Amino acid sequence: MDRQSTIIITGAAGFIGSCMVQFFNDHGYENLVLVDDFSSAEKRSNWVNKKHKHTIERSVFFDWLKQNRPTVSIIVHLGARTDTTEFNYAIHQELNVQYSIDMWDYCAENSIPLIYASSAATYGAGELGYNDDHDVPERLRPLNPYGVSKNEFDKWALKQNKQPVYWTGLKFFNIYGPNEYHKGRMASVIWHAFNQIQKDGVVKLFRSHRSDFGDGQQLRDFVYVIDLLKVIHWMVELMLSNTWEPLNNGLYNLGTGNARSFYDLVVSTFNGLDKDANIEFIDMPIDIRDKYQYFTEANMAKLRKAGYVDEFYTVENGVDDYVRNYLVTGSYY
């Protein structure tokens, strides 16, 4: 594989994007163009020590493309407004829908492969299950504006006759791992649990407000970020070598296919600190109670059929690695 390929990564200062940059570096790719809003000082440690060719502000990226006309091998579009508690849809429309449409059009016009981040938030309460078939998005009812915006772009993409030569939209489930120090309220449960344990020795989990789920037994498909990076890298290698099958273009779930409880997740966090679990239950905030997913589990058959064979981290193994090798030391990936 040509390690001189120019790869553009959007969202490169954020949690997943910055990890993606390091993963490419580790596999010999240094000719990277990083795109994001780089004004945030608290994100600087995510990306500043990584090898790359350019950093481009998100707001001027398309102008930069027009002026410089770079030879681009592939675009990995991970940038988005990801705050599920942001209810001003205009913000999501601008950053998650229109920006992605512009990215798609650029890739289609220039025969550039595109991998972009969708979300399991598109599935809403899961009434229709978690199936990544292409007839599903039109019937989905996401629970928040973020999920709506991601689903709107998925629907738009599926209707396009003019497409990038290769493309995939990846429906990320609950991703956790290093480089999320800046995310605050939107950081993973592991990050919050770790900090609660360090401060008070106890973790507070939401009570269940449904009779069919016990307290702490709400289930999610938790994915260690390393697995996400491996899947994207696998797709990039196939696309760059022109061995990706165009018939495989489309939407893909990116979970583990194995839902686990928040209780299990927190116990694993305590185990990573070699401590006995100490968990208390609190009421869920009213503002998210009617928009809360009690169960998510990715159907992973489509990715497996496309040829991905690696096993995914278990909650126990992924959380242990994250806690011991990153959170305890304050390290970055």
N, C-alpha and C positions, 0 to 999 in steps of 0.2 A: 504494500500500500504506500502511496506517495505521501510521506509525512510533511511535504511542503504544501499540501492542500490548504487553501484558505477557508477556514470555518468561522462563520459568524455565530455568536452566541448572544442572544438577548436575555435580559434579566441577569446579566453576568455578575452584578454586585450583590445579588440576593442569595438566599439559602441554596436552592437547587442549582441555580446558574453558576455560582462560584464553585460549587463542588464539581460541576460538569467541566469547568475550565481545568481544574486540577487533574481530573480523570484523563482528559485529553493530553495534558502535559505528561502524565505518567506513561502514556502510550505513545509518546514521541511527537505529539502535535504541539507546535509552538507558534505557528503562523495563524494566530487567532485574533479576531476582531471582537472586542467586548463592547456590548451596547447596553446602556442603562442610564438611569439618573444617578450620577456619581457624586452628587452633592452631600449625601448622607455620611457624616463622619463615623457613625457607629457601624456602617457597613464596610468601611475602608479595609479593615483587616481581613475581610472575606476574599478580597481580590488583589490587593496591592503587591503581594509577593509572588504572584503567579506569572508565568511566562506568556507574553502575548505581544502582538504587533501594534495594535491601536486600541485606544478606548474612545468611544464615540458616544456623545450624549444622545439619549433616546429622542429628544425633541428635534434634533437636526440630522438624524440618521439617514433619512431618505434624501435630504439635500446632499449629504456627504456621498451617497451612492451616485447621484447624478453628476456631481463634480469630479469624482475620482474614478468612476467606472472600474472598480476593482474586478479582478477575475475571482469569482466566488465559487467554491466547490460545493458547499452545502450550508444551509442556515438551520440552526437549532433555536427555535423561537420559544423561550421559556419566560420571557417578560410578560407581566400582567399585573393588574390590580387584584390582589388575592384576598383582600379583607372581606370576609363573609358577613361582617357587621356593618359594612358601608352600604347604606340603602339609597344613596343618590345614584340612580341608574345611569345618568349622563356620564359619570366618571367611568363606569364599566363599559359603556358604549364606546367611548373614545379610546380607551386603552386596551380593552379586551376584544372588541369587535372590529372597529374601523382600522386600528393599527394592524390587526391580523389580516384584514382584507387587503390592505396596502402591501403587507409582506407577501401574501399569497400571489397577488398580481405581479409583483416584481419577480418572484421565483418562476411563475408561469411564463412571463415574457422573456426571461433569460435562461430558461431550461435549467434551473437550479433546484435540486432536491430540497424539500422542506419537511422538517419534523417540528411539530408544535405541541404545546401543552394544552390539553383539554382538562377535564376534571370529573371526578366521580360526583361532584356537587350537581352535575347535570341530571342525575338520577332521582333527585328529589327525595321523597320518603321511601322510594324503592317499590312503589306499587306495581311497576312493570318488571321488577327484578333488576339485575345488573348485567344485561346482555349487550355487547357492543356491536350487534347487527345494525346495518344501515337503515333499516326501516323503523328503528326505535326512536331516534331523536325527535321526530315530528310529534310524537305522542307524550314526550316527557314533560313533567311539571316541576321544575326546580323550585327549591324552597326560599331562595334569596336572590337578590340581583346579580351577585357574582355567578351563581350557577346558571341563571338565565342567560347572562352574557356569553358564557362558555358554550352553552347549548345553541344559542343563536348563531355563533360562528360555525359550529359543527354543521348545523342545518344548511347554512349558506355554502359551505365548502362542498357538501355532498351534491349540491345542485349545479355546480360549475362544470361547464363543458371544457373550458380552458383551465388546465391544471398544471401544476409542477410535474416534471418528468417522473419523479417519485415523491410521494408524500404520505405522512402518517400523522394522525392526531391522537395523542396519548392521554387517556382518561386516568389521571393520577388519583389514586386512593389516598389513604392517610399516610403521608410521607413524614418520616422523622430522621434526624441525624445531625451531624455537625454543621456549623455555620448558620445556625438559626438564632444566635444570641441576640440579634437586633429585633426579633419579631414581636417581643412583648406578649400581649394577649393572644396573638395568633400563633405563637410558638406551640410545639407539640406538647402533649400531656407529659411526656418524659421530661422535657425541659422544666416544666412547671413543677412536676413531682420532685425532681432533683433539688430544685431551689427550696421547696417547702421542707424537704427532709433536712437539708443543711441548716435551715433557719429554725424550724420548730420540731423536727423529728417525727412529724406526722404529715400525711397527705390527705387532702380533702377531695373527695370525689362526689360527683352529682348523684343524688338520689334518682331513682327511676320514678317517673310520673306516669308510668303505664303499668297496668297489672300483669302484663305478660312478660315483663323484664324485672329481675331483681335489682336491687341497688348495686351499682358497679358492674352489672352484667350486660350493659349496653355493648353491642358488638360492632367492631369496625375491622376493616381489612388494613392492617398496619404494615407499611412497607419501609424497610430500611433504605435510605437514599442510595446506598451502594448498589442495590439491585436495580434501581431506576437508571443509574448511570451505566450499568452494564448492558441493559436493554437498549438504551439510546446508542451507545457505542457500537453494539452489534448491528443495529440498523444502519448507522453511518458507514461502517466498514463495507457492508453489502451495497449500499447506494453508491459509494465512491468507486467501488470496483465494478459497478454496473451488473451486479449479480442479484440485486433485489428484483423480485418479480413484480412488474407493474400491476398484475392482478391482485397483489397483496396491499396495494395502496388503500388507505382508509383509516377508520377509527379503531383503536385498540385499547382495551382495559390495561391498566398497569397497576395491578395489585399483586397479592400472593395467591389468591383463591382460597384463603383460609381465614375466616373471621375469628377474632379473639376479643376477649373482654377487656375493658379498661382496668378491671381488678387485676387481671393477669399482667397487664402492662406495668402497673404500679408495683406489683410484687417483684417483677423482674428488675425494676429500678432500684428497689431496696436491696435485692440480691447483688446488683452491680456494685453496691456500696458495702457489701458484706454486713448488712443490717437486717434485723427481723422486721417484717412488715407491720406498719402501724397506720391504719386507714380509718378516717371518719367520713361520714356522708352528710352532704349539705344540699339544700334545695337548689334546683337549677334556676338561674335568673329568668325572670318572667319574659324579658325581651327576646330570648332565644328558645323558649320552651316549645312554642308551636312550630318552630323551624328546625328542630333537632332530629338528626338521623339516629335511630336506635339500632339499625342494622345495615351494614354494607359488606358485601363480599363479591369480589370481582369474578366473573366467569372468564377464565384465562385460556379457554380452548382455542380461541382465534390466534393468539400469539404463539401457542404451542404448534398449531397447524402451520403457521408461517415459518417454523423451524427453530424457535428459541428453545434450548434444551436445559439451560442451567437451572439448578434449584435455587429457591429463594431463602433468605435468612428466616429462621423462626423468630418469634418475638423474643424468646429467651436469649438467643445468640446475638441478635441485632442490638437489643437494648444493652446487653452486657458490654458489647464492643463500644457502643456510643458512650455509655457512662464511664467506663474505666479509661478509655483512651482519648476521650475528648472533654466531657463535662468536668471530670475530676481535676484535670490539668488546665482547663480553659483553652484547650488546643483547637486549631482550625484544620480543616481538611485541605 
